[in-house]
Amino acid sequence: MSIAIYNPVSGNGTAKDFFDQEVIPLLQRANKPTPKLVATDRSGHAGEIVHEALETLEGEITVFLGAGDGTLHEIINFLSLSGVKGPKGRTDKKLHLVLVPCGTANALYSSLFPPSTPESLNEVAYKLQSVQSFIDGKRIIPLTLAISTLSSPPVKKQMPKGEEIIHLSSSNALTIYWFTDSRRFFRGSINMFARGHSQGL
């Protein structure tokens, strides 16, 4: 099953037009099922949409994401903070993401598909590389989500309550770290369609 999520306010606001004019026709020409197109309408909404799909749909879920790094960050944060049980209580769901760079920086996409020139960042063919990799059935990059709980240190000095540290790095992987007053730690990644060669991340 596949769905397409786009953030209408990411980047220059052209995500829906890009899906309508480029992504959907490319999938149709390749005889791939056309995903349901859903717009986000608030912060965190993309995470809610993906969570609902994982909870209710059978089989592997493919999400075509027309947004930037921030929306992907929202999805990972939402999934990490909410338990996911698929239909019949199964917890072994697989989520595949096909990135469509519609954000401002698109750092993760650029690390997976390095542009040949700065000008190529705006070329349609460049923006469709992840979709084309999906169509061609090329290997995906497995990126694992894991949540761990750290116990308090043995000394009395602790991080101030409510302080949050978020780190996002995107050299071939998306990694998010944060500490809260509960000392919760998350390192997260997901499956991405990328070039044909396998990368161990």
Secondary structure, 3 states (H helix, E strand, C coil): CEEEEECCCCCCCCHHHHHHHHHHHHHHHCCCCCCEEEECCCCCHHHHHHHHHHHHCCCCEEEEEEECHHHHHHHHHHHHHCCCCCHHHCCCCCEEEEEEECCCCCHHHHHHCCCCCHHHHHCHHHHCHHHHHHHHCCCEECCCCEEEECCCCCCCCCCCCCCCCCEEECCCCCEEECCCCCCEEEECCCEEECCCCCCCC
